[in-house]
Amino acid sequence: MIQITWLGHATFELRFDSGEVLITDPWIEGNPAYPNDYKIKAVDAISVSHGHFDHINDVVPLAKKFRPKVVGIFEVTSWLESKGVKNTVGMNKGGTVDLGFVKLTMTHALHSAAIKDGNEFVYGGEAAGYVFTLKDGRRAYFAGDTMVFGDMSLMAELYHPDIAFLPIGDHFTMGPDQAALATRLLKVKKVIPMHYGTFPLLTGTPEALSSLLHNDPVQVWTLPKGEGVEW
């Protein structure tokens, strides 16, 4: 059993039954979707999908405060090291890192990935997603920022994910129509929508996704921000 807390956009706090905490794509400062007054009290690991500010903005302060392992594609972790982040785990697509309480397998995503460093853009490798393999064998697919792509069917064949965290906001990622197709390609039982409603350009909604999937044997699980749910 893990506790999942959505902190707005693509930031989630995953608390494992052994007590460890994994934060995905931390964006706290300046995030209009971050729940008011929510305090992150512990971080054992951070997973980074790509280098855009709305996915790495708070990696450095969290890393300096809690000293977690920070997992990401090699170019992003190298840049984070230059900013003083310790305990980075640089990897690439297809690879797996075992953190002890969870295994992270890096997957493909279709999105840009440059890092804005001051007034310059730095090469950030490629955008990625992850498959999280729990100690009880269940698997969660965290898509990161992406559009739908056919190889999601290969992820279903390789990893058999039980649940998927999918962006649905449109404009910068896939919207509900593509997310519905992604759900079918992945063959998951549950979908947690993310990366929507943060600002006006992100018009996709969980209701639209639910409507598109109403004949499919899948649950669209819309999480309340800042309230932990068990999975």
C-alpha positions as CSV (number, residue, x, y, z in Angstrom):
1,M,0.0,0.0,0.0
2,I,1.2,3.5,-0.8
3,Q,-0.3,6.9,0.0
4,I,-0.5,9.2,-3.0
5,T,-0.9,13.0,-2.5
6,W,-1.3,15.2,-5.5
7,L,0.4,18.6,-5.0
8,G,-0.8,20.2,-8.2
9,H,0.5,20.0,-11.8
10,A,2.8,17.0,-12.0
11,T,4.0,17.0,-8.4
12,F,3.0,14.1,-6.3
13,E,4.1,12.9,-2.9
14,L,4.3,9.1,-2.8
15,R,4.6,7.7,0.7
16,F,5.5,4.0,0.8
17,D,4.3,1.6,3.6
18,S,8.0,1.3,4.7
19,G,8.0,5.0,5.4
20,E,10.0,6.4,2.5
21,V,8.8,9.4,0.5
22,L,9.3,9.9,-3.3
23,I,8.4,13.3,-4.8
24,T,7.8,13.6,-8.5
25,D,8.7,16.7,-10.6
26,P,8.7,19.1,-7.6
27,W,7.2,22.5,-8.3
28,I,6.2,24.4,-5.1
29,E,7.4,28.0,-5.2
30,G,5.2,29.9,-7.7
31,N,3.0,27.0,-8.5
32,P,-0.6,28.3,-8.6
33,A,-1.9,24.8,-8.2
34,Y,0.1,23.9,-5.1
35,P,-2.2,23.4,-2.1
36,N,-2.0,26.2,0.4
37,D,0.0,25.5,3.5
38,Y,1.0,22.0,2.6
39,K,4.4,21.2,4.0
40,I,6.6,18.4,2.7
41,K,8.2,17.0,5.8
42,A,10.5,14.3,4.4
43,V,11.9,13.4,1.1
44,D,14.0,10.2,0.4
45,A,14.0,10.4,-3.4
46,I,13.0,12.8,-6.2
47,S,12.2,11.7,-9.7
48,V,12.5,14.2,-12.5
49,S,10.9,13.6,-15.9
50,H,12.5,16.5,-17.7
51,G,14.2,19.9,-17.3
52,H,11.3,22.4,-17.7
53,F,10.9,24.8,-14.8
54,D,7.5,23.5,-13.9
55,H,9.0,20.1,-13.2
56,I,12.4,20.9,-11.6
57,N,11.8,24.3,-9.9
58,D,12.1,23.0,-6.4
59,V,14.5,20.1,-6.8
60,V,17.5,22.2,-5.6
61,P,15.9,23.5,-2.3
62,L,14.4,20.1,-1.5
63,A,17.6,18.3,-2.2
64,K,19.6,20.7,-0.1
65,K,17.2,20.4,2.8
66,F,16.5,16.6,2.8
67,R,19.5,15.2,0.9
68,P,17.4,12.6,-1.1
69,K,18.5,10.6,-4.1
70,V,17.6,12.6,-7.2
71,V,16.9,10.5,-10.3
72,G,16.7,11.8,-13.8
73,I,18.1,11.6,-17.3
74,F,21.9,12.1,-17.3
75,E,21.9,15.6,-18.7
76,V,19.4,16.9,-16.1
77,T,21.2,15.3,-13.1
78,S,24.5,16.7,-14.4
79,W,23.0,20.2,-14.5
80,L,21.6,19.7,-11.0
81,E,25.0,18.7,-9.7
82,S,26.4,22.0,-11.0
83,K,23.8,23.7,-8.8
84,G,25.0,21.9,-5.7
85,V,22.6,18.9,-5.7
86,K,24.2,15.8,-4.1
87,N,23.2,12.1,-4.5
88,T,22.1,12.4,-8.1
89,V,21.4,9.2,-10.1
90,G,21.8,9.9,-13.8
91,M,20.2,7.3,-16.0
92,N,18.6,7.0,-19.4
93,K,15.6,5.4,-21.1
94,G,15.3,1.7,-20.7
95,G,17.4,1.6,-17.5
96,T,16.2,0.7,-14.1
97,V,17.4,2.1,-10.7
98,D,16.5,0.2,-7.5
99,L,16.1,2.5,-4.6
100,G,15.3,-0.3,-2.2
101,F,11.7,0.7,-1.5
102,V,10.8,1.1,-5.2
103,K,12.4,0.5,-8.6
104,L,12.3,3.3,-11.3
105,T,12.5,2.3,-14.9
106,M,12.9,5.3,-17.3
107,T,10.6,5.3,-20.3
108,H,10.1,7.3,-23.5
109,A,8.1,10.5,-23.7
110,L,7.5,12.9,-26.6
111,H,8.1,16.4,-25.4
112,S,10.9,19.1,-25.4
113,A,13.4,19.2,-22.6
114,A,15.7,22.2,-22.5
115,I,16.6,23.7,-19.1
116,K,16.3,27.5,-18.6
117,D,19.3,28.6,-16.7
118,G,19.1,32.4,-16.2
119,N,18.6,33.9,-19.7
120,E,20.1,30.8,-21.4
121,F,18.7,27.5,-22.5
122,V,20.8,24.5,-21.6
123,Y,20.6,21.1,-23.3
124,G,18.5,18.8,-21.1
125,G,18.7,15.5,-22.9
126,E,15.2,14.2,-23.6
127,A,11.9,14.2,-21.8
128,A,11.1,10.9,-20.1
129,G,8.5,9.0,-18.0
130,Y,8.9,6.3,-15.4
131,V,7.5,2.9,-14.4
132,F,7.5,2.6,-10.6
133,T,7.7,-1.0,-9.5
134,L,6.5,-1.5,-5.9
135,K,7.8,-4.2,-3.6
136,D,4.5,-6.0,-3.8
137,G,4.8,-6.2,-7.6
138,R,2.3,-3.6,-8.6
139,R,3.4,-1.0,-11.2
140,A,2.5,2.6,-11.8
141,Y,3.3,4.4,-15.1
142,F,4.2,8.1,-14.7
143,A,4.1,9.6,-18.2
144,G,5.7,12.9,-17.5
145,D,4.9,15.5,-20.2
146,T,4.0,13.8,-23.5
147,M,1.6,13.3,-26.3
148,V,0.2,9.8,-27.0
149,F,2.5,7.5,-29.0
150,G,2.1,4.0,-30.2
151,D,4.9,2.5,-28.1
152,M,2.7,2.9,-25.1
153,S,1.3,-0.5,-26.2
154,L,4.9,-1.9,-25.7
155,M,4.8,-0.5,-22.1
156,A,1.7,-2.5,-21.6
157,E,3.3,-5.6,-22.9
158,L,6.6,-5.1,-21.0
159,Y,5.5,-3.7,-17.7
160,H,1.7,-4.4,-17.3
161,P,1.1,-1.2,-15.3
162,D,-1.9,-1.2,-13.0
163,I,-2.3,2.6,-12.9
164,A,-1.2,5.5,-15.0
165,F,-0.5,9.1,-14.1
166,L,-1.3,10.9,-17.4
167,P,-1.2,14.6,-18.4
168,I,-4.5,15.8,-19.8
169,G,-4.2,19.6,-19.9
170,D,-3.6,20.0,-23.7
171,H,-1.5,22.8,-25.3
172,F,1.8,21.6,-23.8
173,T,0.9,18.0,-23.5
174,M,-1.8,15.6,-24.7
175,G,-5.4,16.5,-23.9
176,P,-8.3,14.2,-22.9
177,D,-8.8,12.7,-26.3
178,Q,-5.1,11.6,-26.6
179,A,-5.1,10.6,-22.9
180,A,-8.1,8.3,-23.6
181,L,-6.3,6.6,-26.3
182,A,-3.1,6.3,-24.1
183,T,-5.3,4.7,-21.4
184,R,-6.4,2.0,-23.9
185,L,-2.9,1.4,-25.2
186,L,-1.6,1.0,-21.7
187,K,-4.4,-1.3,-20.6
188,V,-4.4,0.2,-17.1
189,K,-7.3,-0.2,-14.6
190,K,-7.0,3.3,-13.2
191,V,-5.8,6.7,-14.5
192,I,-4.8,9.7,-12.3
193,P,-5.1,12.9,-14.4
194,M,-2.3,15.5,-13.9
195,H,-0.9,18.6,-15.5
196,Y,-4.3,20.3,-15.9
197,G,-6.0,23.4,-14.6
198,T,-2.7,25.0,-13.4
199,F,-3.2,28.0,-15.7
200,P,-5.8,29.0,-18.3
201,L,-4.0,27.4,-21.3
202,L,-4.4,23.9,-19.8
203,T,-8.1,23.4,-20.7
204,G,-8.4,19.6,-20.4
205,T,-10.5,18.3,-17.6
206,P,-10.9,14.9,-15.8
207,E,-14.6,15.1,-16.6
208,A,-13.8,15.2,-20.4
209,L,-11.5,12.2,-20.0
210,S,-14.2,10.3,-18.0
211,S,-16.7,11.0,-20.7
212,L,-14.4,9.6,-23.4
213,L,-13.7,6.5,-21.3
214,H,-17.3,5.9,-20.0
215,N,-17.6,2.6,-22.0
216,D,-14.1,1.3,-21.0
217,P,-13.3,-0.8,-17.9
218,V,-11.1,1.9,-16.3
219,Q,-11.5,4.3,-13.4
220,V,-10.5,7.9,-13.9
221,W,-9.3,8.7,-10.4
222,T,-9.4,12.5,-9.8
223,L,-7.4,13.3,-6.7
224,P,-8.1,16.2,-4.4
225,K,-5.1,18.4,-4.0
226,G,-3.2,18.0,-0.7
227,E,-5.2,15.0,0.5
228,G,-3.5,11.6,0.7
229,V,-5.3,8.6,-0.8
230,E,-4.3,5.0,-0.5
231,W,-3.5,2.7,-3.4
